[in-house]
Amino acid sequence: MKYFSRKRKPKRFYVLVGLFTAMTLTAWANFTYIDHKAELTLEAGSKDDQVDSFISWGEYGVVNEMVLAGGVTSGKAQEILNSGYCLQYMDSWKAAGKIPSDFTPASQKSSSSSSTSSNDTQATATDNSGSDSKKSDTNSTKTYTDAEIDAAWKAVTTVDPTCATDGYTEYKNSLTGKTKQEAIPATGKHTYEVTDSTDATCIEAGSVTYTCSVCGDTYTEETDLAEHTYEVTETTDATCTEDGSTTYTCSVCGDTYEETIPATGHDDGEWTVTKSAGAFSTGTKELRCTVCGEVLDTETIPQTCPIPLFGVVAIVVIAGGVIGRTISVVRKAKKNKAD
């Protein structure tokens, strides 16, 4: 009997070792399968009962691969997003057709309701006694109040939003070890840079195109018409009495306009004697424009003798009469004396 007893113990030992090894290999194969299941196709919904465990462990990348491989139903994937988890993978799930393209998680519809729901479903666990005022740490027998658990949430990771994509903040509870995510809405504030421009002319408006360096959003603004480029194409000089003109023409579009050059007016110059005055005759002088030669004014030059001709004649006549009378008187006196 002792001999048979000694023989059976090793067999049981080996059986137990074999079972343990088989279980270990099965678990290893399962995790390896999950890590590489992006290349496989899982049966729809086959992993719905496992994702909650991976979420509680913080293995969001594994959950993402389960969803993309088809092992998680669309409803379960939406439930995960509504709870505030895996929001960073939502766009890829939509692109892969795993959830509706117009789906919006509850955490983005109302941040306040999302925070409350996350606290209730992820950060706390009700103990077996059914008490609402006490929460139990999943890794110990110590209980915490709601206020203690709420105060134990700390931000561990933040992905900033951009102008077009949402960001998120990931929190971890230092008491329960659980995590949650809160979405940060896209800012909508683009970073625009000039990427193209067309210069305006005098007949066509220009344009400037701006493009966001982050998301590629673009818009174009029209610029005002440019000023004409005028050049002098014709000139008519002004004269003393007639206006001149200057014609300007745009070298781009041919538009034209004319400016008047006022008449210059005469240049008087100096007086010129045209007839010299005599002793008893007047002379003349004139003023001509030095530019066009037009006679602008004439004047008479007085005679050089201060006494008019008729006065001189009268004096001569009177003097002759006086002289003749004197001679006559003298002759008469001489005749009387001789007698």
Solvent accessible surface area in square Angstrom, and as a share of the most:
residue,aa,sasa,rsa
1,M,190,0.85
2,K,159,0.67
3,Y,120,0.46
4,F,133,0.55
5,S,53,0.34
6,R,147,0.54
7,K,102,0.43
8,R,150,0.55
9,K,120,0.51
10,P,57,0.36
11,K,138,0.58
12,R,124,0.45
13,F,123,0.51
14,Y,144,0.55
15,V,90,0.52
16,L,115,0.57
17,V,65,0.37
18,G,38,0.37
19,L,103,0.51
20,F,143,0.59
21,T,61,0.35
22,A,52,0.40
23,M,136,0.61
24,T,69,0.40
25,L,106,0.52
26,T,90,0.52
27,A,49,0.38
28,W,165,0.58
29,A,49,0.38
30,N,55,0.28
31,F,94,0.39
32,T,46,0.27
33,Y,75,0.29
34,I,0,0.00
35,D,84,0.44
36,H,109,0.49
37,K,0,0.00
38,A,65,0.51
39,E,149,0.67
40,L,83,0.41
41,T,126,0.73
42,L,15,0.07
43,E,137,0.62
44,A,82,0.63
45,G,23,0.23
46,S,47,0.30
47,K,20,0.08
48,D,36,0.19
49,D,119,0.62
50,Q,56,0.25
51,V,0,0.00
52,D,82,0.43
53,S,47,0.31
54,F,10,0.04
55,I,15,0.08
56,S,60,0.38
57,W,154,0.54
58,G,31,0.30
59,E,78,0.35
60,Y,16,0.06
61,G,37,0.35
62,V,21,0.12
63,V,0,0.00
64,N,17,0.09
65,E,43,0.19
66,M,0,0.00
67,V,0,0.00
68,L,57,0.28
69,A,6,0.05
70,G,18,0.17
71,G,0,0.00
72,V,8,0.05
73,T,53,0.31
74,S,47,0.30
75,G,47,0.46
76,K,29,0.12
77,A,1,0.00
78,Q,44,0.19
79,E,93,0.42
80,I,5,0.03
81,L,0,0.00
82,N,55,0.28
83,S,27,0.17
84,G,0,0.00
85,Y,15,0.06
86,C,0,0.00
87,L,14,0.07
88,Q,68,0.30
89,Y,52,0.20
90,M,17,0.08
91,D,93,0.48
92,S,48,0.31
93,W,0,0.00
94,K,49,0.21
95,A,94,0.73
96,A,53,0.41
97,G,61,0.59
98,K,57,0.24
99,I,6,0.03
100,P,61,0.39
101,S,92,0.60
102,D,121,0.63
103,F,25,0.10
104,T,58,0.34
105,P,0,0.00
106,A,41,0.32
107,S,5,0.03
108,Q,59,0.26
109,K,148,0.63
110,S,42,0.27
111,S,85,0.55
112,S,79,0.51
113,S,58,0.37
114,S,6,0.04
115,S,31,0.20
116,T,80,0.46
117,S,48,0.31
118,S,1,0.01
119,N,32,0.16
120,D,93,0.48
121,T,88,0.51
122,Q,8,0.04
123,A,0,0.00
124,T,19,0.11
125,A,35,0.27
126,T,84,0.49
127,D,35,0.18
128,N,166,0.85
129,S,93,0.60
130,G,49,0.47
131,S,37,0.24
132,D,119,0.62
133,S,71,0.46
134,K,88,0.37
135,K,24,0.10
136,S,29,0.19
137,D,16,0.08
138,T,84,0.49
139,N,134,0.69
140,S,55,0.35
141,T,135,0.79
142,K,127,0.54
143,T,62,0.36
144,Y,25,0.09
145,T,48,0.28
146,D,57,0.30
147,A,73,0.57
148,E,84,0.38
149,I,0,0.00
150,D,74,0.38
151,A,72,0.56
152,A,8,0.06
153,W,27,0.09
154,K,121,0.51
155,A,63,0.49
156,V,84,0.48
157,T,61,0.35
158,T,76,0.44
159,V,63,0.36
160,D,107,0.55
161,P,28,0.17
162,T,52,0.30
163,C,12,0.07
164,A,61,0.47
165,T,69,0.40
166,D,65,0.34
167,G,3,0.02
168,Y,28,0.11
169,T,15,0.09
170,E,28,0.12
171,Y,49,0.19
172,K,96,0.41
173,N,0,0.00
174,S,86,0.56
175,L,51,0.25
176,T,8,0.04
177,G,35,0.34
178,K,47,0.20
179,T,17,0.10
180,K,8,0.04
181,Q,0,0.00
182,E,48,0.21
183,A,19,0.15
184,I,51,0.26
185,P,103,0.65
186,A,37,0.29
187,T,72,0.42
188,G,47,0.45
189,K,167,0.71
190,H,64,0.29
191,T,71,0.41
192,Y,78,0.29
193,E,94,0.42
194,V,90,0.52
195,T,82,0.47
196,D,87,0.45
197,S,68,0.44
198,T,81,0.47
199,D,127,0.66
200,A,24,0.19
201,T,54,0.31
202,C,12,0.07
203,I,107,0.54
204,E,116,0.52
205,A,44,0.34
206,G,2,0.02
207,S,32,0.21
208,V,30,0.17
209,T,30,0.18
210,Y,50,0.19
211,T,36,0.21
212,C,3,0.02
213,S,71,0.46
214,V,84,0.49
215,C,53,0.32
216,G,43,0.41
217,D,62,0.32
218,T,78,0.46
219,Y,89,0.34
220,T,82,0.48
221,E,84,0.38
222,E,143,0.64
223,T,49,0.29
224,D,126,0.65
225,L,103,0.51
226,A,45,0.35
227,E,157,0.70
228,H,69,0.31
229,T,70,0.41
230,Y,75,0.29
231,E,97,0.44
232,V,86,0.49
233,T,82,0.48
234,E,109,0.49
235,T,74,0.43
236,T,72,0.42
237,D,114,0.59
238,A,20,0.15
239,T,70,0.41
240,C,10,0.06
241,T,93,0.54
242,E,118,0.53
243,D,89,0.46
244,G,4,0.04
245,S,22,0.14
246,T,18,0.10
247,T,25,0.15
248,Y,46,0.18
249,T,36,0.21
250,C,2,0.01
251,S,71,0.46
252,V,83,0.48
253,C,48,0.29
254,G,44,0.43
255,D,61,0.32
256,T,80,0.46
257,Y,90,0.34
258,E,116,0.52
259,E,83,0.37
260,T,91,0.53
261,I,59,0.30
262,P,100,0.63
263,A,39,0.30
264,T,100,0.58
265,G,36,0.35
266,H,64,0.29
267,D,73,0.38
268,D,76,0.40
269,G,36,0.35
270,E,151,0.68
271,W,97,0.34
272,T,79,0.46
273,V,86,0.49
274,T,76,0.44
275,K,116,0.49
276,S,87,0.56
277,A,24,0.19
278,G,25,0.24
279,A,51,0.39
280,F,87,0.36
281,S,57,0.37
282,T,66,0.38
283,G,0,0.00
284,T,54,0.31
285,K,56,0.24
286,E,26,0.12
287,L,24,0.12
288,R,113,0.41
289,C,3,0.02
290,T,89,0.52
291,V,107,0.62
292,C,71,0.43
293,G,33,0.32
294,E,88,0.40
295,V,59,0.34
296,L,57,0.28
297,D,67,0.35
298,T,84,0.49
299,E,77,0.35
300,T,90,0.52
301,I,41,0.21
302,P,103,0.64
303,Q,47,0.21
304,T,99,0.57
305,C,28,0.17
306,P,127,0.80
307,I,74,0.37
308,P,60,0.38
309,L,100,0.50
310,F,155,0.64
311,G,14,0.14
312,V,43,0.25
313,V,79,0.45
314,A,46,0.36
315,I,97,0.49
316,V,96,0.55
317,V,98,0.57
318,I,114,0.58
319,A,43,0.33
320,G,40,0.39
321,G,47,0.45
322,V,89,0.51
323,I,103,0.52
324,G,38,0.37
325,R,167,0.61
326,T,75,0.44
327,I,83,0.42
328,S,56,0.36
329,V,80,0.46
330,V,69,0.40
331,R,173,0.63
332,K,139,0.59
333,A,59,0.45
334,K,139,0.59
335,K,140,0.59
336,N,94,0.48
337,K,181,0.77
338,A,89,0.69
339,D,142,0.73
